[in-house]
Amino acid sequence: MEADIRIARSEDSLAVRSLLDAAVLAVSDLDERVAAGDVLVATAESRIVGVIVLEPDSGTTRVTGIAVQRRRRARGIGTALVEAASDRGRLTAEFDERVRPFYESLGFEVEPAGEPERLRGVFDPN
């Protein structure tokens, strides 16, 4: 992997929002998530190249968004972000069918989420 993972800081918000926008992911409470320490970023060459947005949710941590710069995909950055997030315990996520292989490759148990072409995944690192 070519990036380091750290907790996002308030000055990272624009870069984080840009990555999420490029991935067509809307996170309405992004500033609050950053302030709470629930956003992790992957950095390379002093630039943010990946992001995962988390939200504590009844004893689990919900992944509300994950994005990696297009030119840096398939290099382990998304995997590293999820692994870092799993330090918080059990993870859940809802996602489109098209990213199912990514979540399954990380060990998420995947099931239908109730909406067409939407899936729910659960990952328990223990």
C-alpha positions as CSV (number, residue, x, y, z in Angstrom):
1,M,0.0,0.0,0.0
2,E,1.2,3.5,-0.8
3,A,-0.6,5.5,1.8
4,D,-0.7,6.3,5.5
5,I,-4.0,6.3,7.5
6,R,-4.9,8.9,10.0
7,I,-7.9,10.6,11.6
8,A,-9.1,13.6,9.5
9,R,-8.6,17.1,10.8
10,S,-10.9,20.1,10.2
11,E,-8.5,21.5,7.5
12,D,-9.0,18.2,5.6
13,S,-12.7,18.8,5.1
14,L,-12.5,20.3,1.6
15,A,-10.2,17.5,0.3
16,V,-12.5,14.9,1.9
17,R,-15.6,16.4,0.5
18,S,-14.0,16.6,-3.0
19,L,-13.2,12.8,-2.9
20,L,-16.7,12.0,-1.7
21,D,-18.2,14.2,-4.4
22,A,-16.0,12.5,-7.1
23,A,-17.4,9.2,-6.0
24,V,-21.0,10.6,-6.0
25,L,-21.3,10.0,-2.3
26,A,-23.3,12.5,-0.2
27,V,-22.5,12.7,3.6
28,S,-24.8,15.4,5.1
29,D,-23.1,15.7,8.5
30,L,-19.5,15.5,7.3
31,D,-18.2,18.4,9.4
32,E,-19.7,16.8,12.5
33,R,-18.2,13.4,11.6
34,V,-14.7,15.1,11.2
35,A,-15.1,16.9,14.5
36,A,-16.0,13.6,16.2
37,G,-12.9,11.8,14.9
38,D,-15.1,9.5,12.7
39,V,-13.4,10.2,9.4
40,L,-10.2,8.5,8.5
41,V,-8.0,9.6,5.5
42,A,-5.3,7.9,3.5
43,T,-2.5,10.2,2.6
44,A,0.3,9.9,0.1
45,E,2.9,12.5,-0.8
46,S,1.2,14.9,1.7
47,R,-2.2,14.6,-0.2
48,I,-5.4,13.0,0.8
49,V,-6.0,10.1,-1.6
50,G,-8.7,8.1,0.2
51,V,-11.4,8.6,2.9
52,I,-13.8,6.5,5.0
53,V,-16.6,8.1,6.9
54,L,-17.9,6.3,10.0
55,E,-20.8,6.7,12.3
56,P,-21.2,5.0,15.7
57,D,-24.5,3.0,15.6
58,S,-25.8,0.9,18.5
59,G,-22.6,-1.0,19.4
60,T,-21.4,-1.1,15.8
61,T,-19.7,1.4,13.5
62,R,-21.5,2.2,10.2
63,V,-19.5,2.9,7.1
64,T,-21.4,5.8,5.6
65,G,-18.9,6.5,2.7
66,I,-15.6,5.3,1.4
67,A,-13.8,6.8,-1.6
68,V,-10.3,6.5,-3.2
69,Q,-8.9,8.6,-6.0
70,R,-9.6,6.9,-9.2
71,R,-5.9,6.6,-10.3
72,R,-5.0,5.1,-6.9
73,R,-7.7,2.4,-6.8
74,A,-6.8,-1.3,-6.7
75,R,-3.7,-0.6,-4.6
76,G,-4.9,-1.5,-1.2
77,I,-5.9,1.9,0.0
78,G,-9.6,1.1,0.5
79,T,-8.7,-2.1,2.2
80,A,-6.3,-0.2,4.6
81,L,-9.1,2.3,5.4
82,V,-11.5,-0.5,6.3
83,E,-8.9,-2.3,8.3
84,A,-8.2,0.8,10.3
85,A,-11.9,1.4,10.8
86,S,-12.3,-2.2,12.1
87,D,-10.1,-1.3,15.1
88,R,-13.4,0.3,16.4
89,G,-15.1,-3.1,16.3
90,R,-17.9,-4.5,14.2
91,L,-18.6,-2.6,11.0
92,T,-21.8,-2.4,8.9
93,A,-22.3,-0.8,5.5
94,E,-25.0,-0.4,2.9
95,F,-23.8,-0.3,-0.7
96,D,-24.6,-0.8,-4.4
97,E,-24.3,-4.2,-6.0
98,R,-21.4,-3.0,-8.1
99,V,-19.1,-2.7,-5.1
100,R,-20.1,-6.1,-3.6
101,P,-16.8,-7.7,-4.6
102,F,-14.8,-5.1,-2.7
103,Y,-16.8,-5.7,0.5
104,E,-16.8,-9.5,0.1
105,S,-13.0,-9.5,-0.4
106,L,-12.6,-7.9,3.0
107,G,-14.7,-10.5,4.7
108,F,-18.0,-8.7,5.0
109,E,-21.1,-11.0,5.2
110,V,-23.4,-9.6,2.5
111,E,-27.2,-9.8,2.3
112,P,-30.0,-7.9,0.5
113,A,-30.8,-4.5,2.1
114,G,-34.4,-4.3,1.1
115,E,-34.1,-1.9,-1.8
116,P,-33.4,-3.2,-5.3
117,E,-29.7,-3.5,-6.0
118,R,-28.8,-2.4,-2.5
119,L,-26.9,-4.6,-0.2
120,R,-26.0,-4.6,3.5
121,G,-22.7,-6.0,4.8
122,V,-21.4,-6.8,8.3
123,F,-17.8,-7.3,9.2
124,D,-16.8,-8.5,12.7
125,P,-13.0,-8.4,13.2
126,N,-13.2,-10.8,16.2
